[in-house]
Amino acid sequence: MIFVETCAHRWRKKKRSYIRPVKLLNTKLLTTRNRNYLQIVLLFLVFFNSCKKDFKSNTIPEQKATFPTTEKDIQNVKIVTAISGLLKEVYKNKLAFYEVNAAIYSGYYEDERVHLKDLLFPEASELYQQQSFRKYGATVGEFKKSFFKELASDKYPALNFLSKYNVQNQSDMTTASPVDTAAEIFANSSGVSIYFPYSENFQVPLTTQYFSNINTDPWGYLATVIPADREANAAPGEQPMKNRRFVNGDYEWYIDYTPVTVDDNYAENNITHIVGFGASPTIINSDPPVIQNTNRVYTGWVRVINKQYDNFISFNSENGGAGEFKVCRISGYLQQANQQVTNFAGDIASVSIKRRDVRKGIWKRIYASWDPDWKNDNLEQILAVYEEDREDTKVFTGSLKTTVKIDNVNVEGNIGYNITVKSQDNIVRQLKYTRSSYFSDAKNSQGWGFELTDKSGGGKRFDTEFLSTGSWPAYDGNYSSGADWNFTFPYKTF
């Protein structure tokens, strides 16, 4: 027999995990009058070879990746790998899955994350007390119940250390020994977390009503779950798909897994949970006290575009997920002229930009004080921006003209600066501004207009803060120019 697997059948193979061969011809019956049938067969074979590329899975060759080398990181990766496998089973409980997403959507933590310790010990979690979580109506404790039930199956030896905790009677892990590094993975701010990149794309279907009214669908929505076992922009994963099969005269549901490559493109279109480390409470940049007769300069709205500064996946949260930017000020005002500036001046604004926002070029309102009072005789300052990482360093270096001290006398002079920061990326911005040019020109167009328009999604706005008429201009380019850090730079006189 000659069999040909058509494109349609390959699609069914991908979706249903079976192939129905098509019998085209019995070779024993080939005669002269059937030679034209053989030509048809050959044409089908050519079609088959061409369509294979169209319907293959989205797996791609191994991407450039860095794997852990330290003993601590290697052990941590073993743990998150085990948890990833465990979550595939936990998420079959649709209410447990919804509870996780509700915790992430609450926004309690920056960058679409939730700590595993919150989910395992909701009784002691501040997140669970927030109205931003409660409004979703999640069934509290469903995740905890399903997690420890699956853990009891003894299929996860890397998580055996959890058996020491009496989870029925203990609401947290604070009784663990200070040297119990395994417990620290769950207890501290760098502990195990679940990261849901592009979560906003799925916030409409993931509703209380949906999960409360599933009748024929046994699992609800499914997530692709992978461990943060590397630093890379892609990693292998398995996409769960709901299928039915005929057993004992009736259909039964089952989950089938298809190998996929998980990256930004995949996560933007498919619910993806990455089990890794670290989650920080949502950043709130506070203003210093207001003093009369001051000129306060702000970082207003910002946008990062054209470049993801962190890897998509990382076993260290500081090197993966959203970009963690620091907006700083370099000033030599009233410093000793014979010395060098080695630290930033005043408060440092922290800005977290989600991968979705970078991808779509979405503006984010920051309004953090950059200089609480730009003095008249502070002639020049530097706007310094970098993306913070765990490893490697970069150096801000240069000189400023300002008022400095020479023998305790205030004079106009120059002073150098040399400031080292933790970053794997090039310095984002090191922009020098003179006081006179800034205040005379701050309300004028900087060459990029006044409308703050997102690259995609249709959002646009004007920054009118502190103004009765007009709006603040965009600084430092837009997405069409290739600039990757855009911002507004307003001020207010008190």
N, C-alpha and C positions, 0 to 999 in steps of 0.2 A: 504493500500500500504506500501511496505517497500522501503525506499530510502537509497542509500549509496552515500556519497560525496567522490569522488575519489581524489587522490593526484593531478591529472591534473586539476580537477575542483577547488580544493583549490587554485592552482596557478592562475587560471583565476579569482578567487575571489579576490586575492591579487592585481592582475594587473588591473582588470576591474570592481571590486566591484559588481560582481554578481555570483550566484551559479546556475548551471544547474543540477538539481537532475537527477540521473540515475535510472529509474524504472527497478528493477531487477526481481520482482516477484509479482504476485497478490496472497495474502495469501488465498483467497477463492478457488483457483484452486489447492491447495496443496493436493495431493493424495499420495498413496504409491509410484507410479511410479515417483513422483516429489520430493521425499525426498532427492535424491542426489542433486537437485537444492538448497534445503535449506542448504545443507553442503557448496555449493558454496557461498551462501549468507554469511554464518558465516565466511568463509575464507576472503571474502571481508571486513567484519567488523573488523577482526583482522588486515588486511592490512591497513585499514583506521586508526585504533588507532596507528599503528606504524608509519605511514607517517605523522601524525599530527605534530610530533616533527621536521620533516624535513622542513616543509614549514610554520612554524609559523613565525611571524614577529620577528625582532631582539630585541624586547623589553625585558628587564630583570628587576628583582626586583630592587627597589629603592636603589641606591648606597649611600654610606656614603657621606653626604653633610652637609655643614654649611650654614645656611640661615642668612640674615641680621637681626641685633637686634637694631641698633641705628636708631633713627628717620630719619636721613639723608639718610642712606643706604636703609631703607625701602621705602622712597619716590623715591629714584633713581631707585630702582628696578621696581616700578610701571611705571615709565617713559620708561625704556628700554623694558618692557613687552609690553606696548602700541606701541612703535616704531616697535617692532618685528612683531606685527600683521599688522601694516601699511605697512611695507616693503614687506610682502607677496603679497599685492596688487600692490605696486609700481613696483615690479620686473616682473609683467606681461607685462610691457613696456620693451621690450628687449633692447632698446637703453639706458634706465635708468639703467638697470642692468649692461650693458656693461660699462657705465660711472663709476659706483662704482668700478668694477674690474680694469679698467684702472688706476684709482686713486691709488688703492692698489698696482698694479704692477709697478707703477712709482718708488716705493721704497723711496718716500719722507719721510715716517714715518717708524720707526723701527717695526719689528715684524708683517708684513702683515696687517697693519691697515690703516684706514683713518678716520679722524674726520668728524662727521656729519656736522659740521659748514662749512667745505670746500665744501661739496656737496650742501648745502643749499644756500651758498653765494659764488659761484665760482668767482664772480667779485672781491672779496677781498682776494681770496686765493692765497698764494704763490705757493702752489702745482700746481695749474692750469697754472702757468707761466713756469713750468719746461719743458724742452725738453723731459725728461724721461716720462712725461705724454702726451705731445702733439703728440708724435710719434705713439700713439695708435689710433689717429683719432676719439676719442669719441665725440659724439654730446654734447657739453657743454650746460648745463641747462636742459637736459631731466629729470634728477633725480629731480631737484628742482620743475619743472613743475608738475611732477607726484605726488611728495610728498605733495605739498600744495593742489593739486586737491583732493587727497584722504583725507587729513586732513579736508577739508571743508565738508566732509560727516557727521561730528559730531558723528562718531562712536568711538572716542578716547578721552573721557573726561579728562583723565590724561594729555593730551597735550593741554588743553584749553588755557594755559598761552601763547601759541604761537600766539594766535589771536590778541594780542596787537601790534604785529609788522606788519607794512605795507610792506609786502614782495615784492610788486611790485616796491617800490621806495627806499627801504632801503637795502644797500648792506652788512651791518654787524649789529652786535648787540651792538656796543660800546656805544650806547645812553642809554642802560639799566641802571637802578639804581644800584649802587655798592652793595646794599643789596638784589638785586633780585637774589636769589640763583638759581631759575629756569633758568635764563639766563646764569648764570655761568656754568651750565651743558653743554651749547653749546659753550660758549665763551672761556673757559680757557683750559689749556693743559690736564686737567683731565676730559674733557667733554666727551659727548657721542661719541663712535667710533664704527666702524664695523670691526670685526676681521675675517680674512679669513685664518684659519689654513690649512696648506698643499696646499697653493695656487699654488705652483710651479708644482704640479701634474696636473694642469688643464690649464696651460698657453698655451699649444699648441692648444687645441680646441677653447679657448676663444680668437678669433682673430677678427679684424675689418672686414675681408672678410666674415667671417661666419655671423656676425650680420648685415652686409649690404646686404646679399643676401638670406635672409630667405623668402621663398614664401609659401610653404605649412605648415611650422611649425609656429604657431601663436605666440609662446612665446620664442623660442630658448631654451637655457639651463635654468634649474631651480635650485634654491638653497634651501636647508633646512635652515630656519632662526629660531634661538632660542634666548631668552634673557639670559644675564648673571645674573640670579636671585639667584645664589648660588655659593659656592666654592666647587667644586667637580670635579671628573674626568669623569663624565657622567651625562646626563640629558635627560629627555624626549623631543621628538621633533616630527615633522610631515614631512614626506618626500613627496614632491609634485610629482605627476606623470601625464603625459598627456594622456588623454583617449578620445575616441569618442563614441557618442551615436546616435542612429537613432531617429530623431525628424522631424515630418511633412514631411516624405518622403526623408529626407536627413540626412547626418551625421553632427554633430556639435562637436567641441572640448570642453573639459572641464578639469579642474584640480581636481584630486582626491588626498586625503591625507591619507597616511598610518602611523600609530604610529610606531616610531622607538626610539631606544636609541642612542643618539649622544655622541660619545666618539672618542678617537684617531683613532681606527680602522675604524669607520664610516667616519670620516672626511677625512681620507687618501684616500677614494674611492668615496666619494660623495661631491659635492660642498656644503660647509657649511659656513654660515655667522652667527657670534655671536655678538649680539648687547650688548655692555658693555661700559666701560669707559677707557679713557686714550689712548694717542698716542704720542710718543716722536719722534722728528726728528731723522733721521738716525745718528748714532753715528760716529763722526770723531775724533779719538784720535790724537791730535797734538803733535809734537815733540818739546822739548825745544830747544833753540838756540844752534848751534854747537860751542864748544870751543875747540881750538887746544890742543893736548896732553891729550885727555880724552879717557876713556874706557867706552863706553855706552853699557848697557845690555838691551835687548829687550824681551818682550813677543812676540814670532814670530807667529807660527800657533798654534791653539788650537782646541780641540775636546772634546765635552761632550758626553758620551755614557753610556748606560745601565740604566740611571736614568733621569726622567723628574723631575726637581726641583720645578716646579710650577704646580698648578692644571690646568687641561684642560679648565675649566670654572671658572671665578671669577668675582664678581661684583666690584672688585678692580683690575685694570690691573697689579699692582705690585705683586699680588699673583697669577696671571693666565697667560696662554699663554707661550711665550718664557721665558727662564731663563735669568734673568738680573744679570750678574756676575760682580764683582768688583775684579780686580787684583791689589794688593797693595804691598807695601814694608814696612817692619818694620826695623828701624835702630835706634840705640842709639848713633851713631857717634857724638862725641864732646858734648854730653849731660852731665849734672851734675850727677855724680855717685850716689849721695844720693837721686836722684829723680827717677821718673818712667815714661817710655814712654807711653803716653796715646793717641797718634795720629799716623796715618800713615805718612811716609816720602814722600815728593814730590807728583807728579801727580798720580792720581788713574785712571787706564784704565777701561773703561766700555765695557763689551762684552755681546752682546745679541745673544743667540743661539736659533734658531727656533726649534720647536718641531719636525719637519721633519728631521732636521739635527741631532738631538739627536737620533731619531729613526733609522736613517740610518748610524749613526756614521760618519758624514761628517766633514772633517777638514775645518777650516775657517782661513783665513789670517787676522791677527790682526796688527802685527808690531807696538806696542805701547812701548814707552820707559818705562822700569822698574826702572833702575837707570841711570840717565844721565851721571854720572861719578863715577864709583866705586873706591874710593880712596884706595891707598895702605895700609893705616893703619886702614881702616874700616874692621875689621877682620871677622865679621860674620853679616849676614843679614837674614831676614825671607821673603820668598815668601808667601804672604797671599792671599787666594782666598775665597770669600764667595758669596752666592746668595742673593741679596737684596730683602727684603719683607717690607710690611708696618707694620706688628706687630711682636712682640717677639724680643728677643735679644740673641746674642751669644757673647762670649768673647774670644779674642786671648790673651793668657797669657803665660809667660815664661821668659827666660833671654838670654842675648847676651854677648859675649866677644867682645870688641871693644875698640877703643880709647875714653876715657871719660875725663871729667874735674874734678879734685879734687883741690879745692882752686885755680881755674883758671890755673892749670897746666895740660897739656895733658899727660895722663898716660894710660897704658893698664889696663883694668879693666872689671868688669861685671855690667850690668844694667838690671833691670827688665822691662817688658812691660805688660800692661793691657789695651786692646783696645776693646771697646764695639761697636757692629754693629747691625743693624736691619736685622734680618733674622729668619725665621721659621725653617730653615734646619740646619743640622750639618755643621760645618766649612768644606769647600771643601778641602782646602789645607793650611797647616802651615808647610812649609819646610825650614829648616835651611841650609844655604850654607856658607861655609868658602870661603874667597876670593881666597886663594892659591889653593884650590882643584878645585874651579870652573874654573879658567882660565887655569889651567893645563889640565883639563879633558873635557872642553866644546865641543871640536870637536870629541871626542871619543864616541863610542857607549855606551849608558847607559843601555844596556841589551835588548833593543827593536829595534835595527836596525836604519836605516836611511829613509826607504821608508814610506811615510805617506799615508796609504791606507784606504779608506773609508770602513766601515763595509759592506755596500751594495751599489750597483749602479756602481761599477767598477772604480770609480775615484781613482787616485793615483798620487803622485807628490813627489818631493824632495825639501827641503828648502835649496836653494843655495845662499840666500841673503848674500852679502858682500864677497863671496868666489869666487876665480878664479878656484879652483878645489875642489871636494868633496862637502859634504852637512852636514847640522846640524842634530844631532841625535834627535830621539823622547825621551821625558822624561816621566817618571812615568807611564810606563805600556802601555798596549793596551787593546782592548775590550775583548780578550780571558782571560785576567788575572783578569777581574772584576773591574779594575780601571776606574773611571768615568770622570777623568779630565786628558787628555793627552796634551802635549805641546812641542814646541821647545823653546830653551832658548839661542838665539845667542847673539853675541856681535860685536861691531865694534870699532876699534881704530882710532881716528881722529888725 
